[in-house]
Amino acid sequence: MANKRIKQSAVLSISAEKGCYRHIQVSVNETLETLADIILWAFDFSNDHAHAFFIDNKAWSDTDCYYMAEVDENEEYRHTCDYKLHQLGLQKNDKFLFLFDFGDDWHFQCKVLRVIDEDIKDAEILKSVGESPEQYPDYDFDYYDEDEDDEYDE
């Protein structure tokens, strides 16, 4: 019974920053770990850092949170690989936060637009507005002086 698929999908609005969002349809049978992959794919990000979901929509809240298993093997936290979307009980207009890369602190605001009585195999981007933010913007490293390096070579 545990492997029974729920015949539903959710349409989520995911916002990376003002004027940049995606509407994504995803099966409620996907894990939060897979949802993290889908969100990052939709914004052309590499999934190369830790992530967490805060279902109460408050960053770093301990109330209703799910962490990437590799980040915290501690049993007191729920891991994104162990929970499916349908287990969250999300309904239309619910909001939650996806936090990615704890150093750069990317916040993706998520909102449930609707739940549809139809399961889908692969997630789909239904609407894309705005250019994806640059995951690794060109940082200005002017503070590094090549002449200083020469002093150590002598």
Secondary structure, 3 states (H helix, E strand, C coil): CCCCCCCCEEEEEEEEECCEEEEEEEECCCEHHHHHHHHHHHCCCCCCCCEEEECCCCCCCCCCEEECCCCCCCCCCEEHHHCEHHHHCCCCCCEEEEEECCCCCEEEEEEEEEEECCCCCCCEEEEEECCCCCCCCCCCCCCCCHHHHHHHHC
